[in-house]
Amino acid sequence: MENEEMYERTTEPVLDVGDRPTPSQWLLLSSQHLFAMFGATVLVPFLTGLPVSAALIASGVGTLLYIMITKGQIPAYLGSSFAFILPITIALGSNSLGEVLTALFASGVLYVIIGLVIKIFGVRWLMHLLPPVVVGPVIMVIGLGLAPVAVDMAMYTDSGNQEGYSMTYIFVAFVTLAITILASVFLRGVLGLIPILIGIIGGYITAVSTGIVDFTQIMETGWFHMPDVYIPFVSYEPTVNPGLLAVMLPIVFVTVSEHIGHQVVINKVVGRNFFKNPGLHRSLAGDGVATMFAGIIGGPPTTTYGENIGVLAITRIFSVWVIGGAAVLAIILGFVGKFTAVVQSIPSPVMGGVSILLFGIIAASGLRMLIDAQIDLDSKRNLSIVSVILVVGIGKAHLDFTIGDIPFNLEGMALAALTGIILNAILPDDKEEPVTHG
């Protein structure tokens, strides 16, 4: 990561990192980033049950905090993290809001701690702990573990209840999925970066034509209102649940690995070594502080967004002022009551149709990590690690135990990640004994 030649600029930017756009340009350029992050960012609260307005405000404020902590030197936008969807959904079903939000806050704290350790000891220890042979299949587990959620939303009026099987829902989900795929495959430029948003809009129009959209809340909600955010000690009592921490915190190591991957891409796109200046530790700390803020107000944890990195690459506009403008727009939307009401009125088959593709892409990105890292699956060692992670994670294996009077429950992705780390640490290399097939 210290090789400066890796990050030599190949093309001159339209606006460099510190350049400020003209007032006439600013709104348009920032809107591009807003559209790029919007579909995925609002999908996470929709799936988890957290407030949409809290997610938008957490995204906007979190991005501004990130820019401040990285000294205005890294043009990255932070949106809602998909890695936490399933853990949050499960946790809210069996734990108090205060316990869940405290665990999410602690995830941000761990981000900052990892950044501090990287500043002191470098990043090699993390790469050794979480090589691609572990992280790749864990990312696949994230996507495939969410697959039943997407399919249920696309098929049933009452998610998971087969008595609610609906051909209307299936039709709407199919049209939404088709529009999203076509947008993803055939559109180019900035439009090619927002297939999720295009799919949601097309699916919503289809849902309206089939009569499954309820406009009541839209009609009753004013244009501006105080956003639905949680306030500590007023809306909830912050409570530490060690068992819940054991579920949430392992996810951070996976998202940190993903964060580093995004940073590599940003370095190449912008043509600067941000690992060196302002430093990877600052970038991780910025992401961590943003996640801490999100945990306080009831938004999902944040992460740097590949969609917005794509906008940087296509437009060659690297200005943090543009990124900051998008963050301000996201905060403003959190206060627009009609807007959040429209988002909340989106029927589940629309989100289900989009999610079928999106969750599949997450799983495929894990597979791509294995391919890009040239992981040899003829190796018995690698094949064993990947296989066990996939089955433990997708099979929703869980480990229930108590330490003293404190219950712990490791399941799904957290247990799969822990299993992969242990197997990677104890299994010896077997380069001389490839697996025989057939």
DATAVEN-V740789 format. One record per run of one state. SS is the DSSP state (~ for helix, > for strand, _ for the rest). FROM is the first residue (numbers start at 0). TO is the last residue. If there is no record, write none. Layout:
{{SS	FROM	TO} {SS	FROM	TO}}
This chain:
{{_	0	2} {~	3	6} {_	7	13} {>	14	14} {_	15	21} {~	22	47} {_	48	50} {~	51	68} {_	69	76} {>	77	79} {_	80	80} {~	81	93} {_	94	95} {~	96	120} {_	121	122} {~	123	128} {_	129	130} {~	131	144} {_	145	145} {~	146	154} {>	155	155} {_	156	160} {~	161	163} {>	164	164} {_	165	165} {~	166	185} {_	186	187} {~	188	192} {_	193	193} {~	194	209} {_	210	214} {~	215	219} {_	220	222} {>	223	223} {_	224	230} {>	231	231} {_	232	234} {>	235	235} {_	236	240} {~	241	269} {_	270	273} {~	274	296} {_	297	300} {>	301	303} {_	304	304} {~	305	314} {_	315	315} {>	316	316} {_	317	318} {~	319	332} {_	333	334} {>	335	335} {~	336	343} {_	344	346} {~	347	371} {_	372	377} {>	378	378} {~	379	393} {_	394	396} {>	397	402} {_	403	404} {>	405	410} {~	411	425} {_	426	432} {>	433	433} {_	434	437}}
